[in-house]
């Protein structure tokens, strides 16, 4: 998801430093009927349909303050421009974390992560970004501030606002401030990996993990040239047809030791020998590499979202369609990331829509475009896939928050 500001048709860029300034700028844009494009760390600007309407860029980089951090309550309230790395360093000082793994965390802002609803490997065991947002503040398309939720976990007032704005791509309001519930940092990290013979064996191992008493934070399936020689994977993981399985464990030292030994015992019983074990910082580095995967240089990056039982089928189909594709699946959550070595010769519509999206639909999901630097064939169907949602309801909600369609116009799923 590498992007530049050139992806947006901006006539000016504003950098407010307060909620009042954000509200005033959007109110002015509304009076001029000028489009507004919210900006964070500029790491996901090519996510969504290409922008076609000239407008103002509204950077939240000047709003990165800590608003409230009652560490004993395990919550934190921060402004939207704070980067993920800055937040992680702040929380680590109190032995806490927001367990959301994203590419380029030193650039990606927390507001941008919430707006795109981006989730990494640990969604399986520790929850999504939507699960962690308990309070939110934003400004709508008329320049009116609003908020929902609160600063304590039990406060459910405005709960729907938190859910509604998370993943809305800045089309309902410019997010200025958020409150998150937190988790303690684990005492120990570990990752165990092995190779499986084929997709059938991969499916059996995934099912066994789900049914086991183990509680991994992430279960990853990997295939393709991007993973050749990776330190977290067995040496035999070299051919493009190889399939790797990596299981991340975190918790107290005793918990991780038990899960590690139990998983090794289970794999030996299943004939999976010589697994790779990484612990501590080495395990965290492997997690970072997997979080960075969708941001790698590629002419096209796709994301499939299906029920977990369809993960291996979607991966197998992607490998048939795209020679040299590198794959990473957050297998416990049904998310499949596909980094293509070349743009499909048949084009997006014929290859992705006609062949890949039909399989995803059978798995109660869809395939969307995460990154397409050439912006070729960026139609609604190609970018967002066959998303089965009530568009009339979504459009009505959009009109309530942004009646003139000025916030990130034309870039999201609204028809």
Residue pairs with C-beta under 8 A, 6 or more apart in sequence:
1 43
1 44
1 46
1 47
1 103
1 294
1 295
1 301
1 370
1 371
2 43
2 46
2 295
2 297
2 371
2 373
3 42
3 43
3 44
3 45
3 46
3 47
3 371
4 42
4 45
5 13
5 39
5 42
5 45
5 57
7 45
7 46
7 50
7 51
8 37
8 45
8 51
8 55
8 57
9 51
9 52
9 53
9 54
9 55
10 37
10 54
10 55
10 56
10 57
11 54
11 55
11 56
12 56
12 57
13 39
13 56
13 57
13 58
13 59
14 25
14 56
14 57
14 58
14 59
15 59
15 61
15 62
16 22
16 24
16 25
16 58
16 60
16 62
16 63
17 62
17 63
18 63
19 137
19 139
19 145
19 176
19 177
22 58
22 60
22 63
22 139
22 145
22 174
22 176
23 139
23 143
23 144
23 145
24 143
25 36
25 56
25 58
25 143
26 36
26 58
26 139
26 140
26 141
26 142
26 143
26 174
26 406
27 142
27 143
28 143
29 35
29 36
29 55
29 56
29 143
29 406
30 141
30 142
30 143
30 404
30 406
33 404
33 406
34 55
34 56
34 406
35 51
35 53
35 54
35 55
35 56
35 406
35 407
35 408
35 409
36 55
36 56
36 58
36 141
36 174
36 406
36 407
36 408
37 51
37 55
37 56
37 57
37 58
37 170
37 408
38 58
38 60
38 111
38 115
38 170
38 174
38 175
38 407
38 408
39 45
39 57
39 58
39 59
39 60
39 61
40 59
40 60
40 61
40 80
40 81
40 108
40 109
40 111
40 112
40 113
40 115
41 61
41 83
41 104
41 107
41 108
41 109
41 112
42 107
43 103
43 104
43 107
43 108
43 112
43 295
44 108
44 112
44 116
44 118
46 371
46 372
46 373
46 375
47 116
47 169
47 369
47 370
47 371
48 169
48 383
48 408
48 411
48 412
49 378
49 380
49 383
49 384
49 410
49 411
49 412
50 375
50 378
50 411
51 408
51 409
51 410
51 411
52 410
53 409
53 410
55 406
55 409
58 174
59 81
60 79
60 80
60 81
60 109
60 111
60 174
60 175
60 176
61 81
61 109
62 81
63 79
63 80
63 81
63 176
63 177
64 78
64 79
64 81
64 82
64 83
64 86
64 109
65 78
65 79
65 82
66 76
66 77
66 78
66 79
66 82
66 90
67 77
67 78
67 79
67 177
68 75
68 76
68 77
68 151
68 179
69 75
69 76
69 77
69 90
69 94
70 151
71 94
71 96
73 152
73 153
74 96
74 153
74 181
74 182
74 183
74 184
75 134
75 151
75 152
75 153
75 179
75 180
75 181
75 182
76 87
76 90
76 91
76 96
76 98
76 179
76 180
76 182
77 135
77 151
77 177
77 178
77 179
77 180
78 87
78 110
78 177
78 178
78 180
79 111
79 176
79 177
80 109
80 110
80 111
80 112
80 114
80 175
80 176
80 177
80 178
81 109
81 111
82 109
82 110
83 105
83 106
83 107
83 108
83 109
83 110
84 100
84 102
84 105
84 106
84 108
84 109
84 110
84 113
85 105
85 106
87 98
87 110
88 97
88 98
88 105
91 97
91 98
91 182
91 185
92 185
95 184
95 185
96 182
96 183
96 184
96 185
97 182
97 183
97 184
97 185
98 132
98 180
98 182
98 183
99 122
99 126
99 127
99 183
99 217
100 113
100 118
100 119
100 120
100 122
100 128
100 129
100 132
101 119
101 120
101 121
101 122
101 287
101 288
101 290
101 291
102 108
102 113
102 118
102 120
102 291
103 291
103 292
103 293
103 294
103 295
104 292
104 295
105 291
108 118
110 178
111 175
111 176
111 178
113 129
114 129
114 133
114 136
114 165
114 166
114 167
114 175
114 178
115 165
115 166
115 167
115 168
115 169
115 170
115 175
116 167
116 169
117 128
117 129
117 130
117 166
117 167
118 129
119 128
119 129
119 330
119 333
119 335
120 290
120 291
120 330
121 217
121 218
121 220
121 248
121 287
121 290
121 291
121 330
122 217
122 218
122 248
122 287
123 218
123 330
123 333
123 335
124 216
124 217
124 218
124 219
124 330
124 331
124 332
124 333
125 215
125 216
125 217
125 218
125 248
125 332
126 183
126 217
129 166
130 162
130 163
130 166
130 167
132 180
132 181
132 182
133 149
133 162
133 163
133 166
133 178
133 179
133 180
134 149
134 150
134 151
134 152
134 153
134 155
134 162
134 179
134 180
134 181
135 147
135 148
135 149
135 150
135 151
135 155
135 158
135 162
135 178
135 179
136 147
136 148
136 149
136 158
136 161
136 162
136 165
136 166
136 175
136 177
136 178
136 179
137 145
137 146
137 147
137 175
137 176
137 177
137 178
138 145
138 146
138 147
138 161
138 165
138 172
138 173
138 174
138 175
138 176
139 145
139 146
139 173
139 174
139 176
140 146
140 172
140 173
140 401
140 402
140 407
141 173
141 401
141 402
141 403
141 404
141 405
141 406
141 407
142 402
142 403
145 176
146 161
146 173
147 158
147 161
147 177
148 157
148 158
148 159
148 160
148 161
148 162
149 155
149 156
149 157
149 158
149 159
149 161
149 162
149 179
150 157
150 158
150 179
151 179
153 181
164 172
164 397
165 172
165 173
165 175
168 412
169 408
169 411
169 412
170 407
170 408
171 398
171 402
171 407
171 408
171 409
171 411
171 412
171 414
172 397
172 398
172 401
172 402
172 407
173 401
173 402
173 407
174 407
186 250
186 251
186 252
186 256
187 251
187 252
187 253
187 256
188 249
188 250
188 251
188 252
188 253
188 255
188 256
188 257
188 279
188 280
189 248
189 249
189 250
189 256
189 279
189 280
189 281
189 283
189 284
189 287
190 248
190 249
190 250
190 256
190 259
190 260
190 277
190 278
190 279
190 283
191 232
191 246
191 247
191 248
191 249
191 277
191 278
191 283
191 286
191 287
192 246
192 247
192 249
192 260
192 263
192 264
192 267
192 275
192 276
192 277
193 232
193 233
193 234
193 244
193 245
193 246
193 247
193 275
193 276
194 234
194 244
194 245
194 267
194 272
194 274
194 275
194 276
195 233
195 234
195 236
195 237
195 242
195 243
195 244
195 245
195 272
196 202
196 205
196 243
196 244
196 245
196 272
197 243
198 243
199 243
199 312
199 313
199 315
199 316
200 312
202 221
202 243
202 245
202 312
203 309
203 312
205 245
205 270
205 272
206 219
206 221
206 245
206 308
206 311
206 312
206 331
206 332
208 266
208 270
209 216
209 219
209 247
209 332
210 308
210 332
212 262
212 266
213 262
214 247
214 249
214 259
214 262
214 263
215 251
215 259
216 247
216 248
216 249
216 259
216 332
217 248
217 249
217 250
218 246
218 247
218 248
218 287
218 290
218 330
218 332
219 245
219 246
219 247
219 248
219 330
219 331
219 332
220 244
220 245
220 246
220 247
220 248
220 290
220 328
220 329
220 330
220 331
221 243
221 244
221 245
221 246
221 311
221 312
221 315
221 327
221 328
221 329
221 331
222 230
222 233
222 237
222 243
222 244
222 245
222 246
222 290
222 327
222 328
222 329
223 240
223 241
223 242
223 243
223 244
223 315
223 319
223 326
223 327
224 240
224 319
224 324
224 325
224 326
224 327
224 339
225 240
225 324
225 326
225 341
226 293
226 296
226 326
226 328
226 339
227 233
227 237
227 242
227 244
227 326
228 237
228 238
229 237
229 238
230 237
230 286
230 289
231 276
231 278
231 282
231 285
231 286
232 246
232 276
232 278
232 282
232 283
232 286
232 289
233 244
233 246
233 276
234 244
234 274
234 275
234 276
236 242
237 244
240 319
240 324
241 319
246 286
246 290
247 263
248 283
248 286
248 287
249 255
249 256
249 259
249 260
249 263
250 256
251 259
260 277
264 275
264 277
267 273
267 275
278 285
278 286
290 328
293 326
293 328
293 337
293 339
294 301
294 303
294 328
294 337
294 339
294 370
294 371
296 326
296 339
298 326
298 339
298 340
298 341
298 371
299 340
299 341
299 342
299 343
299 372
299 373
299 374
300 340
300 343
300 344
300 348
300 369
300 371
300 372
301 337
301 338
301 339
301 340
301 369
301 370
301 371
301 372
302 318
302 337
302 338
302 340
302 352
302 356
302 367
302 368
302 369
302 370
303 335
303 336
303 337
303 338
303 367
303 368
303 369
303 370
304 314
304 318
304 335
304 336
304 337
304 338
304 356
304 360
304 365
304 366
304 367
305 334
305 335
305 336
305 360
305 365
305 366
305 367
305 368
306 314
306 334
306 336
306 360
306 363
306 364
306 365
307 334
307 363
307 364
307 365
308 331
308 332
308 333
308 334
309 363
310 334
310 359
310 360
310 362
310 363
310 364
310 365
311 329
311 331
311 334
311 336
312 331
313 359
313 363
314 329
314 336
314 356
314 359
314 360
314 363
315 327
315 329
315 336
317 355
317 356
317 359
318 325
318 327
318 336
318 338
318 356
319 325
319 327
321 344
321 351
321 355
321 356
322 338
322 340
322 341
322 344
322 351
323 341
323 342
324 340
324 341
324 342
325 338
325 339
325 340
325 341
326 338
326 339
326 341
327 336
327 337
327 338
327 339
328 336
328 337
328 339
329 335
329 336
329 337
330 337
334 363
334 365
337 370
343 374
343 376
344 350
344 351
344 352
347 376
347 377
348 369
348 372
348 376
348 377
348 378
348 379
348 382
349 377
349 379
349 381
349 382
352 367
352 369
352 382
353 381
353 382
353 385
356 367
357 366
357 367
357 385
357 386
360 366
360 367
360 385
360 386
361 386
366 384
366 385
366 386
366 387
366 388
367 385
368 383
368 384
368 385
368 387
369 378
369 382
369 383
372 378
380 413
380 415
384 413
387 413
389 413
391 413
391 414
391 415
394 413
394 414
395 414
395 415
398 405
398 414
401 407
